[in-house]
Amino acid sequence: MKMLFYELKKVTVNKFFLVSTALLFAYFFWFSITGVQFIKGSIKPEVSEKIYSDLNCGKTDTERLYEYQQDIALDVFNVEQRPNLPAGIYGETISDDWEAIENAIKQVRYVRSGYKSDMVSMIKRLYTRYTNSQNEGNHYLEKYYYKAIEKYNVDYALRPMDSDSGFEFLALFHFNWESRVFSILFIMWTAFATVYCLQSEKVCRCHEMVYSTSSGREKTFLRKTAALLIILIFIAIVFFIIELIFGITAFKIKEFSAPIQSLEEFKYCTFGVSYLGFFILINLMRLLSVIFTMGIAMLCTIRAKSLTRPLAVNFVLLGLLCYLMVVLTGLHGIKVEEYWAKVRTFFPLALSQPQMYFTKFDYENILGMPMNRLFICVILFLIFTTVCLFITLKNYGKAGKHNG
């Protein structure tokens, strides 16, 4: 245990580690704060919070909200009156009330009838395709449509929640451009921390003694791996907590136990998780992507004599892969979506870009069986990471005695 703390200290007190970590957090806070300010300029979470609070506790209903909305509509859309709009019941002005009520009525309509109606219609279409596949003898499509019917024929207890704030909160930290850049920086930071941790003895020129025996090399590697995992998990938890604080304070998220299907953007999600469970899941996916990065970075350190080669290889390789992901997620079209579907099915680094795993029936044909793409990617993550760790373990430090 003492040696594990030593490895932790050796990495975390390094000035390059401290500077890179500070820059990572600086970018995180920059895009978080500017993103919150921009989003709150277009939506009013405080206003919606009061409306949904009244709806959920029975103080009002959609009929009363609609009547109030009609009463203020003329004043809201009167151009001459707009500079001097009166105060609203929920917001600073009646214009804030009108917009928030409009969104709340749509959300309540979706939760109470829209979702079920859409699911019933879709299941009917899926059943028609299922029977057609049976008649045509297409066994894979038969299994595919049966699985889809099974996943969507579920009665979730949806609850009204501020859909605008709920989705914008997730988008800010995991779905938009800035969050993609942050994930890339997190991946690059992980590569640097991994390479430095494994090569620190060579940097300090004490590798001859540390790598003198096979047993010593393996124990050292396992301690370094444990130290890296502790650092990565700790950093990921810190980001998770900060994001959650932003969600509660800035976006006024309260309905954490509501099914994620309560947001219309995720009505086709096949995972029966709550809003909080979904938020934990996408943070966990980002953590898995950086642990996968750690495995790749470890492979690049095999027989390296300094920090230069593994860092250069990691930054070029990971940079190109991340660029590919950003390009594919930023383009549109059926062909691009097909290519990206293959990438995010079989490449665990794509777990850092989670949105497409949850917005549709996301299954891949594996040996004639429809399997969820996220499930496949997690399995491959476990296999690839284990292989990377095993190969590095068997080769770690073997070149140390040849370095001067």
C-alpha positions in Angstrom: 0.0 0.0 0.0 2.9 2.4 0.8 4.3 1.8 -2.7 0.9 2.5 -4.2 0.8 5.9 -2.5 4.4 6.5 -3.7 3.3 5.9 -7.3 0.3 8.2 -6.8 2.5 10.9 -5.3 5.1 10.5 -8.1 2.6 11.2 -10.7 0.4 13.9 -9.1 3.3 16.1 -7.8 4.9 16.3 -11.3 4.7 19.9 -12.6 3.6 18.8 -16.1 0.8 16.7 -14.6 -0.3 19.6 -12.4 -0.2 22.1 -15.3 -2.1 19.8 -17.7 -4.7 19.0 -15.1 -5.2 22.7 -14.3 -5.6 23.4 -18.1 -8.1 20.5 -18.4 -10.2 21.9 -15.5 -9.9 25.4 -16.8 -11.3 24.4 -20.1 -14.1 22.5 -18.4 -15.1 25.4 -16.3 -14.8 27.8 -19.2 -17.1 25.9 -21.5 -19.5 25.1 -18.6 -19.9 28.7 -17.4 -20.2 30.2 -20.9 -22.5 27.4 -22.0 -24.8 27.9 -19.0 -24.9 31.7 -19.7 -25.7 31.2 -23.4 -28.4 28.5 -22.7 -30.1 30.5 -19.9 -30.3 33.4 -22.4 -32.7 31.3 -24.5 -34.5 29.3 -21.9 -35.6 30.2 -18.4 -35.1 27.3 -16.0 -36.3 29.3 -13.0 -39.6 30.1 -14.6 -40.1 26.5 -15.8 -39.2 25.2 -12.3 -42.1 27.1 -10.8 -44.6 25.9 -13.4 -43.7 22.3 -13.1 -43.7 22.5 -9.3 -47.3 23.8 -9.5 -48.2 21.1 -12.0 -46.7 18.3 -10.0 -48.2 19.4 -6.7 -51.7 20.0 -8.1 -51.8 23.8 -7.7 -52.5 24.2 -11.4 -53.2 22.1 -14.5 -52.8 22.5 -18.3 -56.3 24.0 -18.7 -55.5 26.8 -16.3 -52.1 27.4 -17.8 -53.7 27.5 -21.3 -56.3 30.1 -20.1 -53.6 32.2 -18.5 -51.5 32.0 -21.7 -54.5 33.2 -23.8 -55.1 36.1 -21.5 -51.6 37.4 -21.9 -51.1 36.5 -25.6 -52.3 39.9 -26.9 -49.9 41.8 -24.7 -47.0 39.5 -25.4 -47.3 39.8 -29.2 -48.1 43.5 -29.1 -44.9 45.1 -30.6 -45.5 48.5 -29.1 -46.1 47.0 -25.6 -43.1 44.7 -25.5 -40.5 47.1 -24.0 -42.8 47.6 -21.0 -44.3 44.2 -20.5 -45.9 43.7 -17.0 -44.5 41.2 -14.5 -45.5 37.6 -14.9 -46.8 35.1 -12.3 -43.8 32.9 -12.8 -41.2 35.0 -14.5 -39.9 38.5 -14.7 -42.4 39.4 -17.5 -45.5 37.8 -19.1 -43.3 37.0 -22.1 -41.2 34.6 -20.0 -44.5 33.1 -18.7 -45.9 32.6 -22.2 -42.8 30.8 -23.6 -42.4 28.5 -20.5 -46.2 27.7 -20.5 -46.1 26.8 -24.2 -43.2 24.3 -23.6 -44.9 22.9 -20.4 -48.2 22.2 -22.2 -46.3 20.4 -25.1 -44.4 18.4 -22.5 -47.5 17.4 -20.5 -49.3 16.4 -23.7 -46.3 14.3 -24.7 -46.1 12.6 -21.3 -49.8 11.9 -20.9 -50.7 10.9 -24.4 -48.1 11.6 -27.1 -45.6 9.0 -26.0 -48.0 6.1 -25.7 -49.7 7.0 -29.0 -46.4 7.0 -30.8 -45.3 3.7 -29.2 -48.6 2.0 -30.1 -48.3 3.2 -33.7 -44.7 2.1 -34.0 -45.4 -1.3 -32.4 -48.1 -1.9 -35.0 -45.7 -1.1 -37.8 -43.0 -3.3 -36.3 -45.5 -6.2 -35.9 -46.4 -5.9 -39.6 -42.7 -6.0 -40.5 -42.2 -8.9 -38.1 -44.9 -11.0 -39.8 -43.7 -10.1 -43.2 -40.2 -11.3 -42.2 -41.6 -14.6 -41.0 -43.5 -15.1 -44.2 -40.3 -14.3 -46.3 -38.2 -16.6 -44.1 -35.7 -13.8 -43.1 -34.7 -15.1 -39.7 -32.5 -12.2 -38.8 -35.1 -9.5 -39.5 -37.7 -11.7 -37.7 -35.5 -11.6 -34.6 -34.7 -7.9 -35.1 -38.3 -6.8 -35.2 -39.3 -9.1 -32.3 -36.5 -7.6 -30.2 -37.7 -4.1 -31.1 -41.3 -4.9 -30.2 -40.1 -6.4 -26.9 -38.1 -3.2 -26.1 -40.8 -0.7 -27.0 -43.8 -2.6 -25.5 -43.0 -1.2 -22.1 -45.2 1.1 -20.0 -42.9 3.6 -18.4 -44.3 5.9 -15.7 -43.4 9.1 -17.5 -43.5 12.3 -15.5 -43.7 16.0 -16.6 -40.3 17.7 -16.4 -38.7 20.7 -18.0 -37.6 19.1 -21.2 -35.7 22.1 -22.5 -33.5 22.4 -19.4 -33.3 18.6 -19.0 -31.9 18.1 -22.5 -29.8 21.2 -22.7 -28.0 20.2 -19.4 -27.1 16.8 -21.0 -26.1 18.4 -24.3 -23.9 21.0 -22.7 -21.7 18.3 -21.0 -21.9 15.4 -23.3 -23.5 16.1 -26.7 -22.4 19.4 -28.1 -19.2 20.6 -29.8 -17.5 21.9 -26.6 -18.2 18.7 -24.8 -16.6 16.7 -27.7 -13.5 18.9 -27.4 -13.4 18.4 -23.7 -13.6 14.6 -24.2 -10.7 14.8 -26.6 -8.7 16.8 -24.1 -9.5 14.3 -21.4 -8.3 11.5 -23.7 -5.1 13.3 -24.5 -4.5 14.1 -20.8 -5.0 10.5 -20.0 -2.4 9.5 -22.6 0.1 11.9 -21.1 -0.5 10.8 -17.5 -0.2 7.1 -18.5 3.1 7.6 -20.5 4.6 9.6 -17.7 3.6 7.2 -15.0 5.1 4.2 -16.8 8.2 6.0 -18.0 8.9 8.0 -14.8 11.8 5.7 -13.7 13.5 6.3 -17.1 13.0 10.0 -16.7 14.7 9.9 -13.3 17.3 7.4 -14.6 16.6 4.9 -11.9 15.2 2.2 -14.2 18.3 -0.1 -14.0 17.5 -0.8 -10.3 13.7 -0.9 -10.6 13.6 -3.2 -13.6 16.3 -5.6 -12.4 14.0 -8.6 -11.9 10.9 -9.9 -13.6 8.9 -10.0 -10.4 9.9 -6.4 -9.6 8.8 -5.2 -13.1 5.4 -6.9 -12.8 4.7 -5.5 -9.3 5.8 -2.1 -10.3 3.5 -2.2 -13.4 0.5 -3.4 -11.3 1.1 -0.6 -8.8 1.3 2.0 -11.6 -1.8 0.7 -13.2 -3.7 0.8 -9.9 -2.4 4.4 -9.3 -3.6 5.5 -12.8 -7.0 3.9 -12.3 -7.4 5.7 -9.0 -6.5 9.0 -10.6 -8.8 8.6 -13.6 -11.7 7.4 -11.5 -11.2 10.3 -9.0 -11.0 12.9 -11.8 -14.1 11.4 -13.5 -16.1 11.5 -10.2 -15.0 15.2 -9.7 -16.3 16.1 -13.1 -19.5 14.2 -12.4 -20.2 16.0 -9.2 -19.5 19.4 -10.7 -21.8 18.6 -13.6 -24.5 17.5 -11.2 -24.1 20.7 -9.2 -24.6 22.7 -12.4 -27.7 20.7 -13.2 -29.3 21.3 -9.8 -28.3 25.0 -9.4 -28.2 26.4 -13.0 -30.7 24.1 -14.8 -33.0 23.5 -11.8 -33.2 19.8 -12.5 -35.4 18.0 -9.9 -37.1 15.1 -11.6 -34.0 12.8 -11.4 -36.1 9.7 -10.8 -38.2 10.2 -14.0 -37.6 7.7 -16.8 -35.3 9.2 -19.4 -38.1 8.6 -22.0 -39.8 11.6 -20.3 -37.6 13.7 -22.6 -39.0 13.5 -26.1 -35.4 13.4 -27.5 -35.0 10.0 -25.9 -38.4 8.5 -26.5 -36.8 5.7 -28.6 -34.2 4.9 -26.0 -34.3 1.1 -25.3 -32.8 1.4 -21.8 -35.2 1.5 -18.9 -33.2 4.0 -16.7 -34.1 7.1 -14.8 -32.8 10.6 -15.7 -30.1 10.3 -13.0 -29.3 6.7 -14.1 -28.9 7.9 -17.7 -26.6 10.8 -16.5 -24.5 8.3 -14.5 -24.3 6.0 -17.5 -23.0 8.5 -20.0 -20.4 9.7 -17.5 -19.4 6.1 -17.0 -19.1 5.7 -20.8 -16.7 8.6 -20.9 -14.7 7.0 -18.1 -14.5 3.8 -20.0 -13.2 5.7 -23.1 -10.3 7.2 -21.1 -9.5 3.8 -19.5 -9.3 2.4 -23.0 -7.0 5.3 -23.8 -4.8 4.3 -20.9 -4.5 0.8 -22.4 -3.5 2.1 -25.8 -1.0 4.5 -24.2 0.5 1.6 -22.2 1.1 -0.4 -25.4 3.0 2.5 -26.9 5.5 2.6 -23.9 6.7 -1.0 -24.6 10.5 -0.8 -25.0 10.4 3.0 -25.2 13.6 4.6 -24.0 12.1 8.0 -23.1 8.9 10.0 -23.0 9.3 11.3 -26.5 8.3 8.3 -28.7 5.3 7.1 -26.8 3.9 10.6 -26.3 4.4 11.5 -30.0 2.8 8.2 -31.1 -0.1 8.6 -28.7 -0.9 12.2 -29.6 -0.7 11.5 -33.4 -2.7 8.3 -33.2 -5.4 9.5 -30.7 -5.5 12.9 -32.4 -6.3 11.3 -35.7 -8.9 8.9 -34.2 -10.6 11.7 -32.3 -10.6 13.9 -35.4 -12.3 11.0 -37.3 -15.0 10.8 -34.6 -15.6 14.5 -34.6 -15.9 14.6 -38.4 -18.3 11.6 -38.5 -20.5 13.0 -35.7 -20.6 16.4 -37.4 -21.6 15.2 -40.9 -25.1 14.0 -42.0 -26.4 11.5 -44.4 -27.3 7.8 -44.5 -23.8 6.7 -45.5 -22.1 8.7 -42.8 -24.5 7.4 -40.2 -23.8 3.8 -41.4 -20.0 4.4 -41.1 -20.3 6.0 -37.7 -22.5 3.1 -36.5 -19.7 0.7 -37.3 -17.1 2.8 -35.6 -19.1 3.2 -32.4 -20.0 -0.4 -32.3 -16.4 -1.8 -32.5 -14.2 1.0 -31.2 -14.4 1.8 -27.4 -13.0 5.3 -27.8 -16.4 6.2 -29.4 -18.0 5.8 -25.9 -16.9 9.4 -25.3 -19.6 10.4 -27.8 -22.7 8.8 -26.2 -25.8 10.4 -27.8 -26.4 8.0 -30.8 -26.5 5.0 -28.5 -29.7 6.2 -26.9 -31.8 8.0 -29.5 -33.0 5.0 -31.5 -33.2 1.2 -31.7 -29.5 0.8 -31.8 -28.8 -2.9 -32.6 -26.1 -4.6 -34.8 -26.2 -8.0 -36.6 -23.8 -10.3 -34.8 -23.8 -13.8 -36.1 -27.4 -13.6 -37.0 -28.5 -12.1 -33.7 -29.5 -8.5 -33.0 -27.2 -7.1 -30.3 -27.2 -3.7 -28.7 -24.3 -1.6 -30.0 -23.4 -0.2 -26.6 -23.3 -3.7 -25.1 -21.0 -4.9 -27.9 -18.7 -1.9 -27.4 -18.5 -2.4 -23.7 -17.6 -6.1 -24.2 -14.9 -5.1 -26.7 -13.6 -2.5 -24.2 -13.1 -5.2 -21.6 -11.4 -7.5 -24.1 -9.1 -4.8 -25.7 -8.2 -3.2 -22.4 -7.4 -6.6 -20.8 -5.2 -7.5 -23.8 -3.4 -4.2 -23.6 -2.7 -4.6 -19.9 -1.6 -8.2 -20.3 0.8 -7.5 -23.2 2.3 -4.4 -21.4 2.6 -6.4 -18.2 4.7 -9.1 -19.9 6.9 -6.6 -21.7 7.1 -3.8 -19.1 10.6 -2.6 -18.3 12.4 -5.2 -20.4 14.3 -2.5 -22.3 15.3 -0.7 -19.2 18.7 -2.2 -18.8 19.7 -1.2 -22.3 19.1 2.5 -21.8 21.8 4.8 -20.7 
